[in-house]
Amino acid sequence: MSSNNLKQAIKEKARQLGFILTGVTSSAPLENFNIFQDWINKNQHGEMKYLETERSLTRRKNPKEILPECKSILVLAIPYSPCSPLPLMGEGLGVRVASYALGDDYHDILPQKLQAIVEFIEEQLGEKIPNRYYTDTGPILERELAQRAGLGWIGKNSMLINPQAGSTFFLAEILLGIELEPDEKFSTDHCGTCTRCIRACPTNCILPNRTVDANRCISYLTIELKKEIPENLRNQIGDWIFGCDICQQVCPWNRFAQPADTAFETKIPLPVLTSDLVLTSVEFNQRFKKSPIKRTKRRGYLRNLAVAVGNKKNKKDIPILQQALQDDEELIRTHAQWAIEKINNE
C-alpha cells in the first residue's frame, strides 16, 4: 500500500472510531517551544511542577526524545458535549461542571481507540511499528502539533479552534515510526479583532500571547490546585465546581461545535445537592468512578463545592456547611468556614 493510500485508510479508520479531525505532521522539533519555556520561567504553570522538569522540557521540545524512531505524528480530535451557557447540574444546587467532564473520563476511553488505530496500521503493513500515543497524558505540546497537522489555529484563549468544529473536542496524538506525508499547516488566524474570551474571563487569566496564567484560571484552581484556593479568587469562581467553560461559551466559533461522541454524552450523576458536602470517601468514589471529577479526589470536590455554596449566598445552606466544619480534612473545613462567613456577611 502506498504511503498516501495508507494515510487515507488511517483517516477513515479514525473517522469510524469517532474522531472528527485527523491530520499528520512531521517529527520535527517544535518552533514555538520558546513560548512554553517563557510560560514556565514566569511561573504561570502554578503548582504543576512536573511541567518544569528537564525530562518534560526536552521531550516537549522534540518528539524524537519521546520516540527516537518517530517519523510522523498523527493528531486526532474527538468531540465532547458542546458548552452550554446554563448551569448543567440538574435541579439541585445549580452549580456548573466543564462540559468535557459530563461524560466518561477520556483518559479511560481514548487510549483504547488509539491502540485500535495502531493495530490497524500494523495490519495494513504486516509488521509491528514503533509507536507511542497520548491524550493529555504525555510531555507533548499537542496544540502546536495539531495546528501543524492542519486541525485548526490556537485561539486567543489558548484553545485549538477548528472552523467547522469550534473548540469542544479532545486532542490525541500517535507518534509513529513510519513516514506519512504531512498535512498542510493551518496558517490562518480566524480570531481577528474578537476579544470576547478575554473580556468574559472572571479572573483575567488570559494572556496576550495566547497562553493562560494557570494561577488565576478557574479550571486550574478547581482541578490541578491541591491546596487552598486563594481567597481573593474565590468570589470569581462563582458556581463552577470542576473546570470552567466561560471562554469557550462566548467564542463565536463554538456555534459550529459538533455533537458529543457517545462516550462523552452526559452521564454524570445528577443533581448535585448541598448535601454532597457530607459525602463520604466511599460515596464519592462510587459516584464518580467513571468521571473526570475523580481527579479532584473527595477533598478537592468538597473544597470547590463549599466555595460555590458560599457564592450562592443562601442562608438555608448554613446547617450543612456547619456539618462540613466537622470534616477530618482541614482543606474542607477552611473553605466551609469561608462560605459560612460569606453568607452571614451578606
JOWO-V949151 format. One record per residue. RES is the residue in three letters. PHI is phi in whole degrees, -180 to 180 (999 if undefined). PSI is psi in whole degrees, -180 to 180 (NA if undefined). BURIAL is I if it has 24 or more other C-alpha atoms within 12 Angstrom, else O. Layout:
# JOWO-V949151
res=[RES,RES]
phi=[PHI,PHI]
psi=[PSI,PSI]
burial=[BURIAL,BURIAL]
This chain:
# JOWO-V949151
res=[MET,SER,SER,ASN,ASN,LEU,LYS,GLN,ALA,ILE,LYS,GLU,LYS,ALA,ARG,GLN,LEU,GLY,PHE,ILE,LEU,THR,GLY,VAL,THR,SER,SER,ALA,PRO,LEU,GLU,ASN,PHE,ASN,ILE,PHE,GLN,ASP,TRP,ILE,ASN,LYS,ASN,GLN,HIS,GLY,GLU,MET,LYS,TYR,LEU,GLU,THR,GLU,ARG,SER,LEU,THR,ARG,ARG,LYS,ASN,PRO,LYS,GLU,ILE,LEU,PRO,GLU,CYS,LYS,SER,ILE,LEU,VAL,LEU,ALA,ILE,PRO,TYR,SER,PRO,CYS,SER,PRO,LEU,PRO,LEU,MET,GLY,GLU,GLY,LEU,GLY,VAL,ARG,VAL,ALA,SER,TYR,ALA,LEU,GLY,ASP,ASP,TYR,HIS,ASP,ILE,LEU,PRO,GLN,LYS,LEU,GLN,ALA,ILE,VAL,GLU,PHE,ILE,GLU,GLU,GLN,LEU,GLY,GLU,LYS,ILE,PRO,ASN,ARG,TYR,TYR,THR,ASP,THR,GLY,PRO,ILE,LEU,GLU,ARG,GLU,LEU,ALA,GLN,ARG,ALA,GLY,LEU,GLY,TRP,ILE,GLY,LYS,ASN,SER,MET,LEU,ILE,ASN,PRO,GLN,ALA,GLY,SER,THR,PHE,PHE,LEU,ALA,GLU,ILE,LEU,LEU,GLY,ILE,GLU,LEU,GLU,PRO,ASP,GLU,LYS,PHE,SER,THR,ASP,HIS,CYS,GLY,THR,CYS,THR,ARG,CYS,ILE,ARG,ALA,CYS,PRO,THR,ASN,CYS,ILE,LEU,PRO,ASN,ARG,THR,VAL,ASP,ALA,ASN,ARG,CYS,ILE,SER,TYR,LEU,THR,ILE,GLU,LEU,LYS,LYS,GLU,ILE,PRO,GLU,ASN,LEU,ARG,ASN,GLN,ILE,GLY,ASP,TRP,ILE,PHE,GLY,CYS,ASP,ILE,CYS,GLN,GLN,VAL,CYS,PRO,TRP,ASN,ARG,PHE,ALA,GLN,PRO,ALA,ASP,THR,ALA,PHE,GLU,THR,LYS,ILE,PRO,LEU,PRO,VAL,LEU,THR,SER,ASP,LEU,VAL,LEU,THR,SER,VAL,GLU,PHE,ASN,GLN,ARG,PHE,LYS,LYS,SER,PRO,ILE,LYS,ARG,THR,LYS,ARG,ARG,GLY,TYR,LEU,ARG,ASN,LEU,ALA,VAL,ALA,VAL,GLY,ASN,LYS,LYS,ASN,LYS,LYS,ASP,ILE,PRO,ILE,LEU,GLN,GLN,ALA,LEU,GLN,ASP,ASP,GLU,GLU,LEU,ILE,ARG,THR,HIS,ALA,GLN,TRP,ALA,ILE,GLU,LYS,ILE,ASN,ASN,GLU]
phi=[999,-68,-59,-67,-65,-64,-61,-65,-65,-64,-63,-67,-62,-62,-62,-63,-87,105,-78,-92,-133,-144,-147,-123,-132,-82,-94,-62,-57,-81,-72,-104,-58,-59,-66,-65,-61,-65,-61,-66,-59,-88,60,-84,-97,62,-87,-80,-65,-61,-74,-100,-70,-59,-62,-62,-67,-66,-73,-69,-74,-140,-56,-68,-73,-86,-133,-56,-83,-60,-120,-144,-128,-93,-116,-131,-137,-132,-82,-110,-60,-57,-69,-105,-77,-103,-55,-110,-111,72,-84,-79,-71,75,-101,-123,-127,-55,-57,-65,-98,-79,-104,-69,-69,-62,-63,-89,-94,-70,-56,-64,-68,-68,-63,-63,-68,-59,-63,-62,-61,-65,-65,-64,-90,73,-158,-73,-129,-61,-157,-155,-130,-143,-141,64,-124,-120,-78,-146,-91,-69,-73,-66,-62,-65,-64,-66,-89,89,-84,162,-117,-86,-78,-63,-89,77,-80,-80,-120,-113,-65,-102,-139,64,-131,-90,-149,-87,-103,-146,-136,-125,-85,-124,-89,-133,-88,-124,-64,-65,-80,-73,-61,-82,-103,-91,-113,-101,-75,58,-91,-63,-132,-57,-64,-65,-71,-82,-65,-68,-107,53,-95,-84,-96,-64,-96,66,-121,-127,-78,-57,-58,-116,-81,-61,-61,-64,-63,-97,-126,-77,-70,-99,-100,-65,-76,-52,-58,-72,-111,-65,-61,-70,-67,61,-108,-84,-112,-160,75,-161,-119,-55,-68,-88,-60,-90,-71,-62,-71,-80,-70,-100,-56,-87,-61,-66,-58,-55,-65,-112,-68,-60,-130,-60,-66,-115,-87,-83,-115,-60,-64,-59,-65,-117,-58,-81,-60,-63,-64,-61,-64,-69,-68,-112,-54,-104,-102,-58,-60,-60,-63,-77,61,-57,-62,-71,-62,-72,-57,-63,-65,-61,-64,-63,-64,-61,-71,-75,57,-108,-61,-63,-86,-62,-58,-73,-66,-67,-64,-65,-67,-93,-64,-67,-87,-61,-58,-72,-60,-60,-76,-66,-63,-60,-65,-61,-64,-65,-65,-64,-66,-70]
psi=[133,160,-41,-42,-39,-43,-44,-39,-39,-44,-38,-41,-43,-41,-41,-29,2,-2,127,-19,137,134,164,137,171,178,15,151,157,132,-33,24,-31,-29,-43,-44,-41,-39,-43,-46,-33,6,32,6,4,-133,5,69,-24,-21,-21,3,155,-40,-44,-45,-46,-36,-37,-31,-36,109,-26,-16,-22,-49,99,-29,0,129,-25,154,124,125,132,157,138,135,145,-177,129,147,136,141,-4,159,139,9,40,-155,3,-124,-20,42,169,147,140,141,-35,-20,8,-22,-158,159,121,-25,-27,-25,-48,-36,-35,-40,-39,-39,-38,-37,-43,-46,-38,-45,-44,-34,-43,-36,-18,23,159,145,147,136,160,133,153,153,92,25,-11,169,79,139,83,-28,-38,-41,-40,-41,-41,-29,4,15,-18,-170,158,117,176,-25,10,-2,152,129,133,136,-20,-6,4,-138,7,69,155,145,149,155,143,117,128,141,35,155,120,145,121,146,164,137,145,105,-10,149,115,15,-31,-136,1,135,26,-43,-41,-43,-30,-22,120,-24,6,47,-8,123,160,-22,24,32,175,135,103,-32,-22,-3,131,-37,-46,-47,-32,-7,-61,-35,125,-10,-164,143,127,134,-35,-7,-6,-39,-41,-20,-26,-124,19,124,-8,107,-170,143,6,-47,-21,-33,-38,-8,121,-23,-17,3,-14,9,140,154,151,143,148,-33,-23,12,159,120,-6,140,123,161,168,128,159,-30,-13,-18,-12,23,137,167,-41,-45,-43,-48,-38,-43,-39,24,-39,4,149,-22,-24,-19,-29,-15,168,-45,-40,-40,-46,-33,-51,-41,-40,-41,-45,-41,-41,-41,-20,-25,45,118,-25,-19,-8,-43,-40,-33,-35,-34,-40,-22,-15,1,150,-25,120,-36,-41,-43,-43,-45,-30,-40,-42,-43,-42,-46,-38,-44,-45,-38,-31,NA]
burial=[O,O,O,O,O,I,I,I,O,I,I,O,I,I,O,O,I,I,I,I,I,I,I,I,I,I,I,I,I,I,O,I,I,O,I,I,I,O,I,I,O,O,O,I,I,I,O,O,O,O,I,I,O,O,O,I,I,I,I,I,I,I,I,I,I,I,I,O,O,I,I,I,I,I,I,I,I,I,I,I,I,I,I,I,O,O,I,I,I,O,O,O,I,I,I,I,I,I,I,I,I,I,I,I,I,I,I,O,I,I,I,O,I,I,I,O,I,I,I,I,I,O,O,O,O,O,O,O,I,I,I,I,I,I,I,O,O,I,I,I,I,I,I,I,I,I,I,I,I,I,I,I,I,I,I,I,I,I,I,I,I,I,I,O,I,I,I,I,I,I,I,I,I,I,I,I,I,I,I,I,O,I,I,O,O,I,O,O,O,O,I,O,O,O,O,I,I,I,O,O,I,I,I,I,I,I,I,O,O,I,I,I,I,I,I,I,I,I,I,I,I,I,I,I,I,I,I,I,I,I,O,O,I,I,I,I,I,I,I,I,I,I,I,I,I,I,I,I,I,I,I,I,I,I,O,O,I,I,I,I,I,O,I,I,I,I,I,I,I,O,O,I,I,I,I,I,I,I,I,O,O,O,O,I,O,O,I,I,I,I,I,I,I,I,I,I,I,I,I,I,I,I,I,I,I,I,I,I,I,I,I,I,I,O,O,O,I,I,O,I,I,I,O,I,I,O,I,O,I,O,I,I,I,I,I,I,I,I,I,I,I,I,I,O,O,O]
